[in-house]
Every structure is written in structure tokens, then in C-alpha cells.
Amino acid sequence: MDGGTSAFMMVAAMLVLLMTPGLAFFYGGLSRRKNVGNTMCMVMVVIGIVAVTWTAVGWSLAYGGDGDNPVFGGFDQLMLFGNVEALLIEAEAPGEALYPSLVDVAFQMAFCMITCAIITGGVAGRMKFGAVCAFLTVWAVVVYPPLAHMVWGGEGSLIGDQIGALDFAGGDVVHISSGLTALVLCILCGRRKGFGIMGYRPHNVPFVALGAALLWFGWFGFNAGSAFAPDGVAALALVNTVCASGAAVISWMAVERILVKKPTLVGGCTGLVAGLVVITPAAGFVEPWAAVVMGLAVSPVCYAAISHAKRAFGYDDALDAFGCHCVGGVLGGVLTGIFCVPELSWTEAGGLIYTGDFSLLGSQILGIVVTIVFVGVLDLVLGLILKACFKGSLRVSDEAEALGLDVSEHGESAYPAYVGLD
């Protein structure tokens, strides 16, 4: 047992666990005053849902079995029953440094938590809390574990092995899947009252900054921890995470300065997150100069998706989960196929600029397409079934929406002393 590797992985797991409460602040600050408690509650309840579902089913479906199935793991580790002794010593990091597999259980559980939490941003302000809980409970069992296995399941896995697509820390598994699911749900729920007519401004900008800071801090465990050892690849992932997120902050503020004449704190925080998203699939595969380029590129793309595509197509992605996470994740996956250093690639296939070969880029695009089809179809099926179970509507009544979901869904107010108009 290697104490250094064990400590590194435990700290990485704790950092990723911190990201979910961080997202609660980020989303809470972006929401309206009358909905902030509900918005944060939807994120926080994910901690409870995933802690149970991952232990009971998720880990086994994602990483159990003998590796023969390309789509899901197995049923041999349900509830981790009778497996604790084996899980204490089985995991092996690069370089044959052993650390407890139970750390992997927590680390991967944290990934599932933040993925489910991101989804809630698409339906903030109008979806029934019970419907959110029901959907995420099923999604965390039916969708996320098989996708994680397809990408990270090792030899024989559909996307990671057979297709040969690279995803260092969750471009497909976390960001594309969550952003796409948020889009499907927001379309099934319908638009908020007044969407396209009235403006929706963040009610607490310092909350947004605090949430972004916590996400940024936790993301170093997210990306560097995905090296599974305190080595040079982990260091590269950490540096690339800083470079891409920093470049994206500058890029987003520059876009705002050009288009709306004033850079904003909310915009800078959104750019920070977009930069973190775009580097996630590439963190351990590219050089720092490429991370800077990716960060500079992602902000204009996500800005266009959030500010223009949403209005043009009429979908109400309330807190821009799709525009930031799915769009940024797709861009990151594609750019990985261009900038991947051959010597760092898990499949030994290098990026286009190093090899002149389109094979990795093609694998990246095919992996993204398979992810979108798999997640999109299951999302639609699950959403329609859930809608039928909730008497044909996933959203609260017009009266409850006007009153605010803090009071109508939870019977509490985030700011009970506030008596002004909202």
C-alpha cells in the first residue's frame, strides 16, 4: 500500500465532493430571489440521492463485472456487500502504487454527484421538486453508470476502447451528458412564465463568485485526481486546468467588452467555468499552450450558445447548463483530437497537429455522437415516463411559480426579512 498515492486520491475525492456544494452557491446566486432556496436544495439533495444509488447500484454497474460487457459493468458489487475486504487493497495506480479501491468508490461517486447536480440548472424556477428527485434517482442508475463504463470501463468498453475516444476527466461522462439532459428536461418542462419578455438577473452576484471559486478549487481534484497518482501527468493536468480557466476568464470578459461594452463579474465567473469544462477531457493529454488556446476559444462559443442560440431556438435553459457544459464539453472533446500529445495518449493515437492523422479526431467525434445519442434517447424516454407519472406535467402551477418555489415547494424563504418586490 502506497501512503502517498492513497493520500493523494483521498484529497482528490474530497475536492470533487466540494464541487457540489460549490455549484449550489453558483446556481443559487444566478437564480431569482424567490427561488434561491429551491435552486440550492435541488443541488444539495443530489448528495443524498447519489450517496445511496452509487453505493447500491451505480458503482457495480459502472466498474463491476469482468470487463466483457462494452456497455455496463456487472451486478457483482451491488451494495458493496461482501466486497469491502477486497476493495481495501485492489486499486493500482500507474507505476504499480497500490491504494484502497474504496477511495475510487468515493472519487467516482463524487463525479456522479456533480453530474446530476449540473442537470438541475436547466429546470430552475419551475420544475416540481419531487419530479426532480425522481428523475435524478433513476438517471443516476440507468444513464450515468453505463456511460461511465462505456468511456472508462477499460478493455472492451464501447467508447474508450472500441471507438478509441479519449476523455481524461469527464468531457463526455460529466459535461456533455449533464448539459444535454438539462436541455431535454427544460424542453419537457416548458418555458418559465415571462421567458423572452422579461429579464432574469442574478439575485446575488457574490454567491456566484463564491460558487465559482469553490468549483475552481474542487476542479483541481477533478482533473489532477484523474491521473490516479501524484505524478507528472497529475501535475500537467493541474497546470492545464489553471491555464485554460484563466484564459477563458479573459476571453469571456473581452467578448463582453466588445459586444455589451462592459465586462461583468458574472461573465468572468461563467468564463471560468467554461474554461474548466473545455479542458476536462484534455487535461492530461495536451501541453499548456494548447490549454490556453482551448480556454480562449471556449468563451466565444459558449457565449454565443447562451446569449444567442437559446433565444433563437426558444428553449429555456434557466441557468445555462446546456450552453456551458454540453457545448463546452463537445468543443473540448473535439479539440482533444487536435491537440493531444501522442506520448500522453491512452490509445497511442495523437492529435491532428502532431501526427497529421485524422483518426483520433474522428474517434473523438464518434465518441461524442454515441454519447449524445445514448444519453438523449434515454433522457427522452425517462422524461416522458416521469411526465406521465406526474399527471402530464413536470412543472409547478402558475400560482406556485409566481409565488416562488422557495415558499410553494419548501415552505421557507431564503430571505424572510425581505419585503420588497421580486
N, C-alpha and C positions, 0 to 999 in steps of 0.2 A: 504494500500500500504506500503510495507516494503522498506525503503530507502536503507538499506544496501544491500539487495538482488538485488534491482534494479541497484545500482551502480556496484555491482559485475558482473552482467550479461552484463551490457553495456561495462565495461572494457574488459571482456572476448571476446565480439563480436569484439571490436576494435583490440584486439590482433590477433584474427583469420584473420581479414581483412588485417593485416600487413603481413601475411604469403604469400599472392600472390605477392606483390612487392618483398618480400624476395626471392621467388622462381625465379623471373625474374633475379635477380643477380646471383643466384646459377646456373641456366641453362645458362645464358649469359656467365659466366666465363668458363663453361665447353665446350662451342661451339668454332668453329673456328672464327678467327678474322673477316673474310669477312661475317660471318653470325650472329654476336652477336646482331646487331640491330634487325634483323628479329626474332631471338630466343626470345629476350626480348619483342618484340612487340606482338608476339603470346600469351605470358602470360598476358601482360597488357590489350590487347583487351578483354580478358575474363572478366575483371572488368565491362566493358560496356555491354557486352552480357548478363551476368548473372544478373546484376542490373535490366535490363529490363525484361528478361524472368522470373526471380523469382517473381518479383512483379506482372507481368501479369498473369502467369500461374503456375509457379513452386510451390509457397507456397500453393496454393489451392490444387494442385494435391498431394502434399506430406502430408499436415496436415489439409486440409479442410474436409468437409463431416461429417457424423455422426459416422464414425468408423466401419461401417458394411462391407465395401469392404476390402478384405485382400490384395489387390494389389495396389490400389491407393486411395487417399483421396476423393476429390469431386470437384465440379465446383462452389461452393457457395461463394468462396472468390476470384474469378478472379479479377485482378487489384486492389484487396483490396477495391473495390468500395462499399461504404456504410457500411464498417466494422470497420472503424478507431475507433469510439467511443467504440465499444466492445473490440477491440484489446488493448485499453489503460489499461484495468484492469483485463483481464481474466486469464492470466497465473498464475499458482500456483506452487511454488517451494515446495520441501519436507519440512514438518513442517508447512504447510499452510501459508507461507510467500508469499504475493502477489507482483507481479511486472508486468510491462506492457508487454502484448503479442507482441507488436511491437518490443521489444528487441529480442524476439525469431525470428521474421521475419528477422532481420539483422544478428543475430547469425547463423541461418541456411543458409541464403544467402551466408555468408562467407564460409561455408563448401562447398557449391556448387561451389563457385569461385575457391577455391584451388583444388578441384577435377578436374574441367575442365582444369585448368592450368597445372596440372601434366601430363595430356594426351599429351600435345604438345611436351614433351621431346622425345617421341618415333619417331617423324617425323621431328625433327630439321634438317635443311640443305637441304631439297629437296621438301617439300610439298607447293603447292600454297597457298598463304595467304588467298585468297578468299575461297578456299576449306576448310581450317582450320576454318574460321569464320562460314561458312555454316554448317559444321558438328557439331561444338560445340553449335551452336544455337539450332539445332534440338535435340542434345543429352541432353542438359540442360532442355529440356521439356519432351522428350519421355523416357529417360532412368533414369536419376538421381532422379527425384521426386518419381516415383513409387518405386524405390529401397529404398529410404529413408523411404517411408511409410511402405514397407514390413518389414523393420527392426525396425523402431522407431515409427510406427503408433499406438502403444498401443494395447489394447484388440482387438483381431481378426486379427491382422497383420500376414502375412504368415510366415515370418522368425522369428520375435521377439516373437510372441505369440504362433502360432500353432506349429511351429517347436521347439521353445524354445531356440533358439540360442542367445547368449549374444554378444553385440557389444557396448562397453561403449562409444566410441567416433569416430568410423568410420573405423574399420578394413575392413568390407565388403563394407560399403556405399562409403567410400572415396578411400581407397588404393587398394583393390582388383579390384574395378570397373575401376579406372583410369589406373592402370597398365595393366590390361587385354585389355582395349580399346586402349592403346598405342601400344600394341603388334599387335592387329588386324590391326590398321591403318598402322603401319610400314610395315607389310607384304603386304597390299594392295598397298602401295606406291612403294614398291621395295627398293632395297639397294641403298645407296649412291655410286656414282662413286668412285672406288678405295677401296670399303669396302673389308676387308680381305687381301688387298695387302699393302696399306699404313696405317700408324698410324694416329690416330686422337687425338691430345693432347689438353688439356685445354689451351686456349689462355691467360687467366687471372686468376691465382690462387687466388690472393687477392679477386677478385669478388666472387669466390666460397666460400671462408671463410666468407665474409660479408653476402652472401645469407644464408649460413648455420646458422650463428649467428642469423639472423632475423627469420629464420624458428624455431630455437630452442626457442627463446624468445616468438614468437607467439604461439608455441605449448602448452605453459602453459595455455593459454586461451582456446585452442582447447580441451585439456584433462580435466583440472580442471573445466572449464566452463561447461563441460558436466555433472557435478553434479547438475547444476541449482540452487545451493545455496552455500553460503560461510560456509560450514560445514566440518565435519571430512572427508567425502568422497572426497570432493574437495581437502583437504589437502593431503589425501592419493594419489590421482591422480597426484598431483603436485610432491610429493616426488618420486613416482614411475617413473614419466617422467624423472626426473633428474637421477635416478639410472640406468634405462635401457639405456638411451642415453649415459651416461658416460661409462658404461660397454661395450657398443658396440664400442665406440671410441678405447678403449684399445684392444678389441678383433680384430678389423679390422687392427690396426697397428701391432699387434702381427702376424696376418696372413701374412701381407706384409713382415714383418721382416723375417719370416720363408721361404716364397716362393720366394720373389724377393730381399731379403737381405736389403731392405731399406724401412722404414716407410715413408709415404708421407702425406703432408697436405691435398691433395685432398682425399686420402684414409681415413684419420681421419674424414674429413667432411662428406664423404659418409657413414662412420660407424655411425656418429652422427645421420644422417637422418634415417638410417636403424633401429637404436635403438628406435627412436621416432615412427617409423612405427609399430614395433613389439609390443610396449606397448600400442598403441592406443586402441585396442579392449579390453584390460585387465586392463586399468589404475585404475579404481575404484573397481576392483574385486580381486586383488592379493596383497600379502604382499610385502614389499620392497625387501626382499631376493629373492623372485621369479622374481621380475623385473630385478634384477641383473643377474640372470640366463638367463632370456629371452634376455637381451642385449648381454651377452656373446655368446649365441647360434646363434643370427641372423646374425652376421657379416660373419662367415664362409659360411653360407648358401647363403647369398646374394652375397658374393664374388665369390662363385662357379657359381652362375647363371650369373653374369656379365662377369666374365673372361673366363669361360669355356663353359657353356651351349649356350651362344649366338654364339660363334664360332662353336660349334659342330652342332647346328641346322641351322645356317646360316641366322638368322633374324637380321635385322639392327635396333635395338632399340637404337637410337643415343645417348641419354643421360640416358639410363638405367632406364626408368620409370617402365618397367615391372620387371626387375631384382631386383630393390629395393622395389618398392611399392606393386606390386602384390605378389611376393614371400615372402616378409617380412610380408605382411598382412595375407597371408594364414598361415604362421608359428605362428603369433600372435594369430590368431583365434583358432588354434589347441591347443596351449599352454594354452590359457584361459580355455579350457576344462579340463586341467590337474591341474592348479594352483589356480583356483577360490575358494575363501573362501566362504563356504556355507552361512554364515551370511550376506555376501555382495551381494549375487546373486539376481538379479531381479526376477528370477524364483524359488528361494529357492533350486535350484539344484546346488550342489557343485562339485568342481573339483575332478578328479580321486584320487589324493594323499590324499585327506581329507576324502572321502567317500568310496573309493574302488568301486564306481559305474561308469560304462562307459556311463551312459545315457547323461550327459552333453557333454562329449567328442563327442558322436555320434551326438548330436544336433548341435554342432559346425561344425562338418564336413559336415553334411547335409545342414546347412545354407550356408556354403562356396560353396558347389556344386550347390545349387539353384542360388546363386549369379552369379557364373561363367556361368552357362547355360543361365540365363536370360540376363545378360549383353553381353555375347559372341554372342548369336543369334541376338540380336538387333543391336549390333555393325556391324556384318557382313552384315545384311540387309541394314542398313543405309549407310555403306561404299560403297556397290555395287551400290545402287541407286545414291549416290553422284558421284561416279566414272562415271556412265553413263551420269549424268548431266554435268560433266566437260569433255565431249568428250572422255571418255575412259581413262583418266589419271588424277591422283591427284597431280602429281609432275610437277615441272617446267621443262623447256627444258634443254638439256645437256649444252647448251651455258650459260643459266642463272645460272645453278648450278656451272659451272666453274668460272663464274664472281663473284658469291656470291649473296646471296639473299638480302643482305642489299641494294645493288645497283639495282639489277634486279627487286625486288618486291616493294621497297620503295623509290628508287632514292636518298638514302642518305648513308653516310658511318659513322660508329661509330668512326673511326679514320681517318679523312680526311687528316691529315698531314703525315700519314704513306705512305711511297713509296717503302717499301721492298716487298719481295716475301711472299706469304701466303701459 
